[in-house]
Amino acid sequence: DYIPGVIDGNSGSFNFHDVSRFDYFYDAVKWAAENGIASGTGRYTFSPDAVCTRAQTVTFLWRAAGSPMPRYRTCAFTDVDSRDYYYNAVLWAVEQGITTGLTATTFGPDVTVSRGQVATFLYRAASASKPNTFNPFTDVKTTAYNYDAILWAYDNRITTGTSDTTFSPDASCTRAQIVTFLWRAGGSPAVSGNSAFSDVASDAYYAAAVAWAEKNGVTGGIGGGLFGSDNTCTRAQIVTFLHRAMK
């Protein structure tokens, strides 16, 4: 039977009808709700299976940083209104240089976050120096806004691309890619043995990352002995990764 998640008996603070106490992401969503990192997509919905948008990703980062108030109150993006829940998060991200928007006047809050954007968020959040390395990717032009970020990620072995010559900057991030980004950004810590997931081959580029994530409790897969390597990363999964990685 379905049992909705309720925190401390207070249905007002956490009463997502699409989050059960038996869901693997229950604790993560509970943590996110208790700490004001995620308040759901509606009064009674968290939408765990929905893709993560740019606005949601920036808001998660902002709230995890303590929800610092931006210094300036003027927003140049015409698609970001002062009444939007992510307004301060976007202003903060712009001030911190984490994002400059899709254009000078648009942020694209409802756009699904892409591989190129994730690399850019990581690069800027790390305040990394401009990379000085060869560009092997034919689909990453020197004029691209994320050129330095992608080369930084490549130079630091955070990504090796989707092939020897392609990065696929506009593709949505999969579970395997997100976990690999986190593992490599954390220094690629050593892990013994392979994961128990039947859909993760021992010679897959993400095998060590998934094994690390599994053994450190960052992921338990999607059920049935599967990791779901090629599945697009959802809201629930991203919140869960953040929660477990911050323990």
Disulfide bonds with the S-S distance in Angstrom:
none
